[in-house]
């Protein structure tokens, strides 16, 4: 990769390719993005990307499963008590949303899984406030 000034680029446009070159190399140089750390990003992806992605998937799966079980248990406990019907339904709905988050997390959609986990817990909290 070689750096060019604006005047070099203008010369190529007006004069055509330089003598002794085919012009393909300069076109490839111009199409290549300039960046001092192009190789550093590649090393970082290899070094941390796969392990971080695996950890994020397992975290989403584990958290989703745990919150699903907690929501179902709370729903069953509230169902047997004297709570209004809205309370166990909210816990069950929150548990279903958390189960969906665990499923999405297992497929690698960890950002969406995180937001669904937050939404599921919020639905459960609304059910708890209605009690």
N, C-alpha and C positions, 0 to 999 in steps of 0.2 A: 504494500500500500504506500502510495507516495502522495504527499501533500502538494496541492497546486494553489497558486494565487488566482485571483479573479482575472488578471491579465492573461495568464496562461490559458484559462478556459475560453476567454474571448478570442484568443488567437486560434484555438482549435475550431471554433465555430466559423470564423471568417475564412481561415486559410485551409481548412480541411486537415486531414491527418498529417503529422510531421513526416518528413522524409525518413525512410528506413523503418517505419512502424506500420502496422496494419490498421491501427486505429481501434482494434478490438481490446487491446490491453488498457488503453486510456478510457474506453467506455466502461470496462469492467471496474476500473479504479473509481470512476465517477459514480457508478451505481452502488459501490460498497459504502456503507455508512461509516462515517468517521467517528471513532470513539477510542479513548485511550485504554478502556478496560473491557474490550470485546472478549478477550480470552478469560479475564477474571470472572465474568458472568457465567461462562461455560463451566469453569472449575467450581464455582459456588453452587450451580445447579446440580452437578454430579456429587458434590460433597454433602450438601444438606437437603436437596430437593426430595429425593426418594424417601429418606428416613423421616423427614418432617411430614410428608404426605401420608406415610403409613401411620405415624403417630396421631395425626389429625383424624384419620379415618377411625382408628381404634378408640380415640377419645369420644368422637361423636357416637359411635356404636355403644360404648359403655355407658355414657351419660344418658343417651336416649333410652336404653334398656332399663337403667336404674330409675329414671323419672317415670317411665311407663309403669313399672312395677309399683312404685310409690303412689302414683295416681290411681291405679286400679285398687290397691289396698285401701286408700283413703275413700274411694268411691264405695267399696263394699262396707267399710265401717260406717260411713254416713248413711248408707242405704238402710242399715239395720237400726239406726237411731231414729230420733224424732226430727230430723232435719227436713227442710222443704225439699221437694223433688229436684229443684234447680241445683242444689249443692252436689249430690252424687253425679248428676248429669254433667256438671262442669268439670268435676274431677275425671270422669270417664272421657270426656271430650279432650281435655288436656293430655290425658294418657295416650289417646289415639294420635294426637298431634306429635307427641314425643316419640311414639312408635314409628310414625312416618319419618321423623327426623333421623332416627336410627337407621332406617332403611336407606334414606338418601345418603347418610354418612358412609354406609357400607359401599355405596356405589361411587364414592369420591366427591360427592357434592357437599363438602364440609361447610362452606359458607351458608348455603341454604339450610343445612341441618342446624347450624348454630342459631339462625333466626327462627327456625321452627321450634327449637328447644325453648328459646326465650318466649315465643308466643304460647307454647303449651303450658309453661310455668305461670304465665300471666293469666291464662284461662283458669288454671287451678286456683290461683290467688283470688280471682273474682268469685269463684265458688266458695272459697273459704270466707270471704267478706260477707257473702250472702247468708252465712250461717248465723 
